């Protein structure tokens, strides 16, 4: 792999991860389009969930941030593994 390509990929990943954290900081208290529409039309009341997830993010900022970072790196590792597997199959 060319060094310039590797540096560019790392720079893009870092910019994306910093931008994602910044976006999370800005949009934390702002409802999305569906929530806003439901609130405007008076049907935005909370109801009981049909199913409760075993791992809940909760409302704690630090927990949400850590889960986002863990998810990002798990996805990165999975994609890296698929690319490596594909390259090894192609080499044979």
C-alpha positions as CSV (number, residue, x, y, z in Angstrom):
1,X,0.0,0.0,0.0
2,X,1.3,3.4,-0.9
3,X,2.3,5.6,2.1
4,X,0.3,8.6,0.8
5,X,-2.8,6.5,0.5
6,X,-2.4,5.2,4.1
7,X,-1.9,8.7,5.5
8,X,-4.9,9.9,3.6
9,X,-7.1,7.1,4.9
10,X,-6.0,7.7,8.5
11,X,-6.6,11.4,8.2
12,X,-10.1,10.8,6.8
13,X,-10.9,8.4,9.6
14,X,-9.6,10.8,12.3
15,X,-11.6,13.7,10.7
16,X,-14.7,11.6,10.6
17,X,-14.4,10.4,14.2
18,X,-13.7,14.0,15.5
19,X,-16.6,15.3,13.4
20,X,-18.9,12.6,14.7
21,X,-18.1,13.5,18.3
22,X,-18.7,17.2,17.5
23,X,-22.0,16.4,15.8
24,X,-23.1,14.4,18.9
25,X,-22.2,17.4,21.1
26,X,-24.3,19.8,19.0
27,X,-27.3,17.6,18.3
28,X,-27.7,16.0,21.7
29,X,-30.7,18.0,22.8
30,X,-32.2,18.6,19.4
31,X,-35.0,16.2,18.3
32,X,-34.8,14.7,14.8
33,X,-37.3,15.3,12.1
34,X,-39.7,12.6,13.1
35,X,-39.7,13.5,16.8
36,X,-40.2,17.2,16.0
37,X,-43.2,16.4,13.7
38,X,-44.8,14.1,16.3
39,X,-44.4,16.8,18.9
40,X,-45.9,19.5,16.7
41,X,-49.0,17.4,15.9
42,X,-49.5,16.3,19.5
43,X,-48.8,12.6,19.0
44,X,-45.4,12.5,20.5
45,X,-46.3,10.9,23.9
46,X,-44.1,8.2,25.3
47,X,-45.3,4.7,25.3
48,X,-44.0,1.4,26.7
49,X,-41.4,-0.2,24.5
50,X,-42.3,-3.5,22.8
51,X,-38.9,-4.9,23.5
52,X,-36.0,-3.7,25.7
53,X,-32.5,-4.0,24.5
54,X,-30.1,-5.9,26.8
55,X,-27.4,-3.1,26.5
56,X,-29.0,0.3,26.8
57,X,-27.1,3.5,26.1
58,X,-29.0,5.4,28.8
59,X,-28.9,9.1,29.1
60,X,-25.4,9.4,30.4
61,X,-23.1,11.4,28.0
62,X,-20.0,9.4,28.8
63,X,-21.6,6.1,28.3
64,X,-23.1,7.1,25.0
65,X,-19.7,8.5,23.9
66,X,-17.9,5.3,24.9
67,X,-20.4,3.0,23.2
68,X,-20.1,5.1,20.0
69,X,-16.3,4.8,20.1
70,X,-16.5,1.1,20.7
71,X,-18.9,0.6,17.9
72,X,-16.7,2.7,15.5
73,X,-13.7,0.5,16.3
74,X,-15.6,-2.7,16.1
75,X,-16.8,-1.7,12.6
76,X,-13.3,-0.7,11.6
77,X,-11.9,-4.0,12.7
78,X,-14.6,-6.0,10.9
79,X,-14.1,-4.1,7.7
80,X,-10.3,-4.5,8.0
81,X,-10.8,-8.3,8.5
82,X,-13.0,-8.6,5.4
83,X,-10.5,-6.7,3.3
84,X,-7.6,-8.9,4.5
85,X,-9.7,-12.0,3.8
86,X,-10.5,-10.8,0.4
87,X,-6.9,-10.0,-0.4
88,X,-5.8,-13.4,0.8
89,X,-8.4,-15.1,-1.4
90,X,-7.4,-13.0,-4.4
91,X,-3.7,-13.8,-3.9
92,X,-4.3,-17.6,-4.2
